[in-house]
Amino acid sequence: MLAFSLTHLTFDAAMSDKSVKTASSSHRTFEGLRQVDDDGNEFWSARQLAKVLDYSEYRHFLPVVERAKEACRNSEQSIEDHFEDVLEMVEIGSGALRPVNDFRLSRYACYLIVQNGDPSKPVIAAGQTYFAMQTRRQELEDQRRLLMRDELTQHNKDLAAAAKQAGVETPLDYAVFQDHGYKGLYGGLGAKDIHAKKGLKKSQKILDHMGSTELAANLFRATQAEDKLRREGIKGKAAANRTHLEVGRKVRQTIEELGGTMPENLPTPEKSIKQLERAQLRLEKKDDEGNE
């Protein structure tokens, strides 16, 4: 399902120590410009970014922004989601304030801007190296999520079969059984609580909006709950529910003992599993068309 290109396989080996150090410096500068709005959304100011990218005047930077917006459009992304027109108040010589046009940029918008900047500028070249590394890391995380989500889907079927054998028969019974597992793992939060905490729509599934670390914790919960139900021959809905709750608590306890982040505090990925799957299908389609 997951296609790897030769470029991806050789990326880490091709990255020199000098490139890594340069990218690390770019990371500190770039993350230093990061701002967060009242709703907790991160953004970058286009005017601040222009200065860091060594553009002497903002008007010289605007064509780069337009090329980035075009790239965003070609990637079938909403421009408005990544390039927000705003008016910022800046101080002029007399101490008075005047409004100036600016953009609030998403992380993806910054990436597109750097990719469309002048590579002869050392800071642009360094930024391209930094984003290449970040993109590769994100690709690896996306691949892990897809693999774990597929594995969890299968293990949830096995868990459902074991639960049914224990006496959890109706869909409502199984929903209650699953909720006990979540409550154990998430410190008392049930499926609805997790759904609300992630800010998801009613139709969205919580498992499709988990990162690889959170999926791994749930995969461990599911496999261990199934194994315990079968191994101990658990019988009865109440006993099965207690077992799932205990397993969830044990997994949570292990995470805590290892110094890990509790699952409810892990970040929700920007893209859902469904979005990753659609993107993967588009890539595979392009590869097929290129091979014809």
N, C-alpha and C positions, 0 to 999 in steps of 0.2 A: 504493500500500500504506500509505503513511504519511499520516495525516490531520492537518492543521493547523487549529486553530480561530482565529477572529478575535482572541480574547484572546491567544493565543500570538504572533500576528504583530505585535500592537501593544504587547506587554509592554515591550520595551526602550525604545520611544519614550515610553511613559507613565511610566517610572521617572524621577523628578526627581533633581537633584543632591543635594538634602537627604535623600531616601530612601536614595540610594546611600551617603552618608556615615553615616547612622544604621545602615544594614545592615552597613556595614564595622565600626562600633563593636561591634555585636552579634556579628559574626563573631569578633572578638578575644576577647570575653568568653566566648562559647560554646566556642570551641576551647581556651580556657584551662582549662576544666573537664574536658576530655577526659582519660580515663585509659586505660591499656592493661594487660590482664591478662598472665599468664605465657605464654599461647598467642599473644599478639600481637593479641588482639581488643580493639577500642576500646569504651569504654562511658562512660556518665555517671551520676553519683549523683543520684537523685531528690531527696534532701535538699539537696544543694548547688544543684541546679537551682532548687528552690523558693525559696531565698534570693535567687538572682540575678533570679528572676522576680517579686520583691517580694511574696512571701506571708509575712506576719508569723509565721504558725504552720504547721507541716507538716500538721496536720490539716485546714487550710483548702485545702491543695494536693491532698489525696487525691481529692476528687471530680473534679478535673481529670484526674488519672491514670486514674480509672475511665472517664471519657468518652473518653479517648484509647484505652484498651484496647477499648472498644466499637467505636470507629472502626477499630481494627486488625482486630477480628473481622469487621466488615462488609466490610473490604477483602480478606477471605479470606487473611489472614496469620496465622501462628501467634503467639499472644500470648506464649507461653513463649520464643520466639526474640527477642523485643524487650523484654519486661518480666520480668526475673528477680528473684524474691524473694530477698533476702539479709539476713543479720544483720550489722550493723556494730558495732564496738566504739567507743564515744565516751567521752571523758574528762569526768567530772563535777567539781564544785567541789573535792572533797577530793583530786583527782588520781587517784582510782580510775577503773576503766573499767566501763562497763555496756553490754550489747547493746541495740541499737535496730533496728527494722525499717526496711528501705530497699529500693529497687529499683535494679538495674543496668539502665540504659536503653540501647538501641541508638540510633543516629543517627535512625532512622525513628521510634522511640518519642518522642524529643525533639521531632521535627517535629509529631507528632500532639498532643503536650501543648501546644505553643505555639499550634497551630491551635485548640485547645479551651479556651484560657485566656481571661481577662478582657481584651478588647481596649481597655477604658478605661484599663488600666495602660499607661503609655508604653513600658515595657520589653517588654511583651507585643506591642504594636503594632509595635515595632522588630523583635522576633523574627519576627513574621509576615512583615514585609518581607524580612528576611534569608532566611528559608526559601523565600519565593516566588522570590527570585533564584536560590537554590541548586537549587530544583526545576526552574526553567526551564533552568538550565545542564545538569542531569542529563538532562532531556528531549532537549536537543540532542545530548548525547553518546550517548544511547540510539538516536536516529535515525541518527546517523553510523555507529554499530556495525551497525545493521540493514542499512543501504545497503552498507557495505563488506563485510559478510559475504556478502550476495547477490552482489556483484561478484566476490568471491574464489572463491565456489562456481563461477561461470561460468569464470573464468580458470584455475581448477584443472582444469576439463574440457579447456580448450584446451591447457594444459600437458601433461596426460595424453596427448592426441592427438599432440603434438609429440614427447613421450618415446617413444611407441609407434612412431612413424615412425623414431626413432633406434635402435630395437631393444629398448626396455624393454617387454616384452610381457606377462608374467604379473603377477598381483596382488602376488606376493612381490617381483618385480623392481621394481615401481612403489613399493612400500613402502620398499625400500632406496634408490631414487632420491630419494624425498621426504625420507628421513632425512638424506641428504647435504645437501640444501638447508637443512634445519633446523640441522644441525651448523655449516654455514657462517655462518648468521645469528645463531645462539645461542652462538657461541664454543665449539663442541664438544658441545653438548647435543643429543641426538637427541629424537625424538618422545616416547619413554618417559620420558626425563629431564625434559622440559618438563611432561609430564602429572603426574609425581610432584612436581615443584617447585610446581605449582599446587594440589596436594592434591586432585586430581579422582578421582572414582570410575571404575571400569573402563569403564563404559558412556558416560562423558562425553567429548565431543570437545574437544580443546584449542582449536580455532578458535572454538568457541562460548563460550569463557571468556577472550577477549581484549578489551581496550579498543580504541578506534578507532586509537590511535597504533600499537599492536602489530599490529593488522590491516593498517594501511597499510604497515608494513614488510614484512609477508608478501605483500601484494598486489604491491608493487614487486618482491620476489624472484621471484614467480611469473610476472609479465609479462615481466621481463627474461630469465629463464631460458628461457621459451618462445621469445622473440624470438631469443636467441642460438643455440638449438638449430636453429631453422629457417634463420636467416641464414647460419650457418656450415656447415650440412648435416652436423651431428655424427652419427656412426654408431658403434654399439656401446654396450653397457650401461656398460662401464667409462668410456668417454669422456663419456657422458651424465651419469653420476654425478659425474665430475670437474667438468663444466661447471656443474652445479647447486651443487656445493660452492663453486666459485669465485665464482659470482654471489652466493650467500649471504654470503660473506666481503666482497665488494665493498659490498654494502648495509650490512653491519655497519660497515665502514670509513667509509662516508659518514656514518652516524649518529654515530660517534665524532668525526669531523672537525667536525661541526656542533655538537658539545657535547651531543648528545642522550643520553637514558637507554638503556642497552642493553636489548633486548627482554626478556631473562630477569629484569631487575630492575623491570620495569613492574608496577604492581599488577593483581591479578586482580579484575575487576568482581564485585560482590556477586550480580548477576543474570546468568544465562546468556542466550544468544541465544534459546533455546527459551522461557524465561520472558518475555522481552520480546515475542516473537511472540504468545504466549498473551494477554498483557496488551493488545497492540494489537488482537487479534481481539475481546476483550471490549469495548474502547472502540468499535470499529466496530459491534459488535452493538447497543450502547446507543444509538449515533447513529442506526442504522437504525430501532430501535424508537421513538426520539423523533420521527422524521420520518414515522412511519405515521399 
